[in-house]
């Protein structure tokens, strides 16, 4: 039984009277370190042309923050050496080589980018992007000890390339490291006319490594999942009893070496899918419903009854829809029209901004369709990664782009409503589901080392941060609204060249990094010590939210970003930057 979970924002964390960000002239100190060797940066091959590939390569973050040790980042250079940032007198004094991945492969077309994850304060999991995974004992990373490999193998098959999405240590009966691997698979199918159809799917592999006697590590279990669409989020639950996934299309387990996957009942593919009896669309404020009726139907044949938490729509004694609504409505301002066989009903939500999981409780005859404005905005979000137009920045330089001719029609962003689900490792079923509806996915960021990354979703014009937790004893799946970046949903939509978004663990600021050069920093509102009044209203202003723009001294592509409470790290092909983020209380605007 799948439980539906709703996202209910904390009104105390919202501010309807927010006056926007004020451009600050306060300088942001920038430190730079020129790398001895360039970052290992892999571009998609000619065979990796789908939208799934472009998203995986174009948005890959090459800079890895250590969640267990503050203000420490790592990257991997082209010699497959893992480099660690060091600081003493300044923010960025040097980098230290801590380990070199064994060169089991020669870099070639079709590989993925290297990846690194820290499941615990003394362990790391790495992939060379060529097919080999390494489980490494780092010791206390605060002491800069030499790393030692504990396990190394091609776990997904001979030279099967992948990246590491997440890893987590679990100590129950024995010490275990759980790792989540990702790659895009090509599937070929012959059409009825004899031609070949090529489709791409996202593959996930959940591998468990266990420690035996004499500290010897071995692979204990392998679980495989796949989904037809793209992936916004994937994380292993603390305790490693489930997997959290956000996507436009469903993911399913299809193999498990420890617990065989039950076969689903086969459905005749030739059988026509049952058509929905109605369609509905929701925004932050209202809901629209559409029914198809006979063209001769008039207003006199219809009876539309809307109450605070109940609807009944009847046509010539035939009930089109009836039942309790998911949330309350402003019943007195309901409107409806009938025109040429199309009945449209407009409902107004009593609680604006609250997205509904269903229209009528336990009614599955209708189909929700996404808000067209949201779909268009999501398309624009990645447009600069697959543009066929010539784009230059203010200095006449060309940011990194992909040609849209590389994309096929099937590679378009899915129009299905995105969902966030919890998949149980024992039953292989979805136990909880959150319908994201009109909540655009903005970014995800690790805030605590022992928790899954928090997710930032658009709520009206704001960006709301949500923290997922393990289900409680009553089987509820907590998804708590822990912070808000005011107006950030609106602000980020205007940054058409954005590549990375990230925020500090203490949520004191959020940053947008464009494909090259420009970095926008948005700080939380802070109290001011001197008297300041609004020029138009004359009201005294007690808090100001500042915006800062940083222009790097290079037009090279940004390959990675990591935000700590005090430092914003930015990585290009040959340079590591450190931006000092301090709480400025001055009133220079």
N, C-alpha and C positions, 0 to 999 in steps of 0.2 A: 504494500500500500504506500503510494507516494504522497507525502505531505506537502501542501503548498505553503510557501513562506512569503510574506509580503514585506516590502521595504517601507517602514514608517519613519520618516525623518523626525529628528528631535527638534521641535520648534525653537527651543532655547539656543540651538546652534545656528539658526538662520537669522538674517537681518533684512527685513523688507525695506528699511530706510537707508541701506548702504549707498553711499554717495560716489562710489567708484574709486579707482586708484589714481593717486597724484604722482606725476613724474618727479622723481627725486634726482637732484644733481649730486647727491652724496657719492663720492668715488667708491668703487669696488676694487680693492687691491687684487691684482692678478699676478700670480707666480707661475713661471713656466719652467719645464725641464725638457731639454732636447734629448730624445731617445737615441741610444747608440745603434739600435736596430729597429726597423719599422715594425709596426704591429702586424700580426698575422691576419690579413684581411682577404677573405675569399669572396669572389663574385659568382653569381649563378652562371652555369654553363648554358650552351645552346639548348640542351635537353631539359633544363630547369626553367621553363618559361611560363608556368602557370601563375595565377595570382597567389596561390599558397606559397610558391617558391619566392616570389618577389617580396611578399610580406616577411617571410622567414629570414631572407638575406638582407633586405633593405632596412629592417627595424632591429636587427641583431645588435645587442649591447655588448661591446667588447671590454667594458670596464666593470669589474666585479668588486662590489663592496663586501667587506667582512662583517656580517651582522653581529658577531661575537666580540669584535674589537672596534671601538669607535675610531672614525677618521682614518681608516686603512683601506686602501684599494689595491687591486691586482689587475694585471693584464698579461697577455701572452704574445711574445714577439714572433717574428717569422722564423726564428731558429727553434721555436717551441720551448723557449725558456720562460718560466713564470717569474714575473717581475713584481716586486712589492714596493709601494711608496714608503719613503722614510721622511720624517720631519723631526727637527730638533729646535734650532733657533728660529727657523721660519716655518712656513706652511708646507713647503716642499723642497727638501734639500738634496734628495738623492733617490735612486731606486736600487733595490737589492735583488739579485737573482737568488731565488730560494729553491728552485728545482728545474730540471730540464726533462721534458717528456721524451721517452725513448723514441727514436726515429724508426718506427716499424714500417712506415709507409713513406712514399715519395708523393708530395703534394701534386694532385692532378685534377683534371676537369671532373666535375661531379661531386667533389667533396663538399663538406659543410664547414662552417667556421668552428674554431676551437671553442670550448666552453668550460666553465669552472663553477663549482657549487660547494658550499661549506655546510655539511650536515651537523657538525658539532664543533666545539672549540679546538679539537685536536685532530679532526679528520677533514679530508677534502676528496671530491670526486671530479675527475677531469675527462674530457674527450678531446682527441686530436682532430676530430672532424673527418677522419679518414676511415673510421671503423673500430678503433680501439678505445676502451674505457679503462681508466686507472683509478683505483681506490688507494689513497695515500694517507699515511700517518704524518701529520705535520708537527706533532708535539704542541706545546704552547706557542701559538704564533706571536704572542707578545714578546717572546724571547728570541725570535728569529732563528729557530733551530732548522737544521737541514731536513728536508722532507724525505721520507722513505716509502717506496711503493710496496703495498701489501697485496694487491691483486691487479693483474693486467691481462686483458684478453679481448678478442673480437666477439662480443656477446650476442650481436644481432646477425651474425653470419660473416662470411669472408668479405672483407672490405665493404661492409654495409655501413654507409656514413650516417651519422646522427649527431644531435646536440643534446646536452644535458639540460633539462628544464628545471628540475628540482631534486633535492636529496634531503634525507632526514635520518638521523640516528634514532634507533628504538632499542631500549634495553629492557627485555622481559625475562624470558628464561635464558637468553643468550644475547650477546651484543650483535645488533644487525644494522646494516646501512641499506636504506631503501632509496633507489634512484629512479627518476622518471625521464625516459629518453624520447626524443621526437625526430621524425623525418617525414618526408612527403613521398608517397608511393604512386607510381604510374600504373594504371590498370587499363588494359586493352580489351575491347569487346567488339565482336564482329556484328555489323548491322545486317538487316535482312537483305539488303541489296549487295552484300558482299564486301562493302567498304569497312574500314577499321575505325572504330570510335575510341578515342583516347580520353580518359578521365583521370583526375588526381584525387587522392584521399590523404588525410592526415593520419599518421600512425603513431601510436604511443606504446611504449614498452616499459612496464613496471618491473624492475629487477631488484631482488633482495639478495644481499651478500651477508654472510654470517661468519663470525669469528670462531674458530675451533681451537683445538689444543695447540700449544706453542705459538699462539697468536697468528695462526695460518687462516687466511680468509678464502672462502669459496663461494660460488654462486649457489644460492639455495632455491630460488624460485623465479619463474618468469611468467608475467601476465601481459597479454596483448590486447589493445583496444584500437578501434579505428572509427573515423567519422568522415563524412563526405565534405564537410565544410571547413572553414578556417577556425582557428583557435585564438580566443582572446585571453584565456587564463587557464592554468592547470597547476594544481598544488596538492601535495600529499598532506593529509590530515595528521596533526600530532597524534602519535600512537599508531599511525600507519594502518588504520582500519578502513579507510575510505579515501576517495580521490575527488577533488573539487574541480569541475570543468565548466567553463563558460564558452559557448559556441552558438552559431546560428542553426546548426543541424546536430542531431543526437549522436553521441558516441556510445559504443557498445563493446563489452568484453567479448572476445571470440576465442580466447584460449587462456588457461590457467594451469600451470604445472602441478599445483598443490590441490586445487579444488576445481575439478572439471566443470566447464560452463554448460549449463542446461540449454539444450537446443530450444529455440523459440518455435512456436507453432508456425508452420509454413503457410504462407498466404499465396493464393494463386495470383501471379503477377498479371495475368490476363484479365482478372476480375476488375471491373471499373471501380475506382475509388469512390466511396460515397460522397456526394457533393454536399457542402454545407448548406443549411437551410437559411442562414442569414450571415451577414458580415458585420463586424463592428471595429471601430477605430477609436482610440482614446488619445487625448492630449493631457496636459497638466490640469486643464480646467473642465473639459467636457468630453462627452462620448457621443458618437454618431452610429446609428444602426441602420442597415439597409436590408429590405426584404423585396423579393420579386413576387409580384401578384399579377393576376389577370388584368389586361389593359382596361376592361370594362368596369373594374372596381372603382368606386367613388368614395368620397369622404363619408357618405351616409352608410356605407357597408363596413366601416371600420369603427372599432371601439378601443381607444388607447387610454389605459388607466395607469397612472404613475403616482406612486406614493413615496414617502421618505426612503423606505428600504424594500420596495416591492414594485414590480411591473407586471402588467397583463396587457397583451396586444392581441386583439381578436378581429378576425375578418370573416363576416358572414357565419358566425357561430363556430368558426374553426380557430383554435388558439394557436397563434404563431409563436408566442413566447409568454411564459408565465413563471414567476417564482421570486424568491428573495434575492435582492441584489448584493453584490460583494461588499459594497459600502453604501453610505447614505447619499441621497440625491436632493437637489433643490427642486422638489416636485412641481412647485407652482410656476416655474419658468420653462417648462418643457414645451417644445414646439415640434410639429411634424407636418410633412407634406406628402401628397400623392400625385405622381405625374407619369403617365404612360407606363403603368405597370411597375413603377418603382416607388416603394414606400420608404421614406427617410425620416428617422426620428432623432431629434437632438436632445440629449440629456445634459444637465449641468451637475457637476460633482459638488457635494456639500463641503468636502475637504479638498481644496485645490492642491495639486502637486502630488497627491497620493495615487500611485499607479495600481490599477486593479488586476488581480490575477485571473479573474473570471468576470463575465458580465452578470450572469445569473448563476448562483451557486449550484454546482453539480449538473450544469447544462453544457453538454459537449457538442450540441448540434450546430453551433455557430463557429465561425473562424475569425480570429483577430487578425487584422492587417496592420502593418507598421505605419507610423506617421511619415508621409512622403517627405516632409521637411527634414526629419531626422535621417532618413535614408540618404537624401542628397548631401547632407552635412557629413555623413560618414564617408561617402564617396569622395568628397572634396578633401577630407582629412589625409588621404593617401594619394591624392592626384599627382603630387609632385614626384612620387616614386615611379609613376608610369605615364609620364606626360609625353605627348608627341609635339608639344609646342616648345619653342626656344625660350628659355627662361634665364635671365641673368639677374644678378643682384645689383646693388647700388654702385658697385665698383666695376661692373661689366664682366664679372666672372660667372662661370657656369657652375651651378650647384649640381651634384650627382643626380642623374635621372635615369629612368628606364623608358624604353620606347613602348608605347601602347600597342604597337604592331606585334609585340611579343605575346600579347594577351589574347586569349580566345574568348568567345562569347560566354562559355561556361565558367570563365574565371571571374565574372562579375561578383561583387559583394552580394551575399545571400540576402533575399528579402524576407526570410523567415524571422520571426521575432526571436531575439537572442534570449537564451535561458542560462541560468547558473544552477548546476545540479550537484548533488552528492551521490557518488556511486559507491555502494558497499562492496568490500572486498570478498565477503563470504557469499552473499546472495547474487552478486554481480548486477543488482538492480538499482534503479534510482530510488533512493529513500526520501529525498527532499528536493524540491524544485522552487527556484525563484524566477518568475517571469519578469525579465528586465523591461519589457514593454518599451516605453518611450525614453528610458534611461540610457542615454548614449554612454558607451564605455570610453573613459578618458585615459586612464592609466592604472597600473597597479604598482605598489611600492611596499617593501618590507619595513615594518615599523618596529617589530620585536623579533628577536632571534628565535624564540620558542613558539612563534605563531606563524600562520600562513600569511602571505603578503596581503595587505589591505587593498581594497579596490576603490577607485574614485569614479563615480558615476555622475552624469549630469542630472541635476534636479532643477527644472526651470532654467534660470541663468547661472545657478551656482554649481560648484563641484563638491559633492558630498563624499566623504571618506567613510567606508564601511569595513568593519572587522568581523570576519567569520571565525566562529569557535566550534569546538566539538559539541555534538548534541548533548543536551542535558538528560537527567534521569527521566523526565517526562517526554523525552524524544523530540523536544523542540530543537530546531537548528538556529542558534542565535546568530543574527547578523545585525550588529550594533552600529548605529550612526555615531562616530567618534569625533568627527571634526568637519569643518566646512571651509572651502576656499571660495569666498564670496565673489560672485560674478565670473568665476573662472570658466564655467561652461560657455558663457558668451565670449569671454576674452580669447580663449583658445581657438574658437571657431574662426576668428579673423586671421590667425597665423597660418596661412596657406602653405608655408614652407617648413612647418614644424616637423621634427623627426622624433625627438624624445621629450617626455614630460616626467618630472620627478619631484618629490617633496621631501623635506627633512623629516626624520623620525618624530620630532616633537611638533611637527606641523606648523612651524613658525614661518615657513615660506614655501612657495612652489615655483618651479622653474620650467620654462619652455626653451628647448634648444632647437634651432633651425638646422637645416641640412649642413649649413656652413656659416661660420663667423658670428651670427647674432644669438645672444642669450637674453631672455626676458626673465626678470625676477620679480615676483609679486609677494609682498610681505603682508602678514596679518595686521589688522588695525592695531595701532599702538597709541597709548595715551600720550598727550603732549603737555609739556610743563607750562607753556606760556599761553596767553589768551589769543584765540584765533576765531574769527567769525566768518560765516558764509556770506559772500558778497551780495548774493541775490536775496536771501531771506533774513540776513542779519542775525541768525541764530548762532550761538557759540558752538564751536566744533571741539569735541573732547577727544576724539580719536581720529587718526589718519592712517590710511592704508597706502603704502608707497609702492611704486613701480620703478624698477631700474633696468636700464639697457646696457649690456656689455658687448662691445665689439672686439673680438679677438684680433690679434695682429696677423692672422693667417686666414686664407680662404679655403684651406683644406677641409675635406669632408669630416664632420664630427662622427666618430665611430662609437663613442660611449659616453655615458654620464652617470655620476653617482652623487647623491645629495646627502651629506651628513648635517648635523645640527649647526656646525661651524664652518664647514668647507663644502663648496660645490666643485667637484672634480669633473673635468672634461678631457676627453681623449681624442686626438686626431692620429693620422697615420704615423707621424714622427714626433709628436709633442704631447706631453701631459701637462695640463693646466690645473691650477688650484685657485679658486676664487674665494676670498675670505668673506664670509657672510657674518656680519655682526649686527647687533641691534642698535641702529642709529636712532636716537630720540630727537635729533635736531629738527627744526621747522623749515629748513631750506627746501623750497619746492619750485 
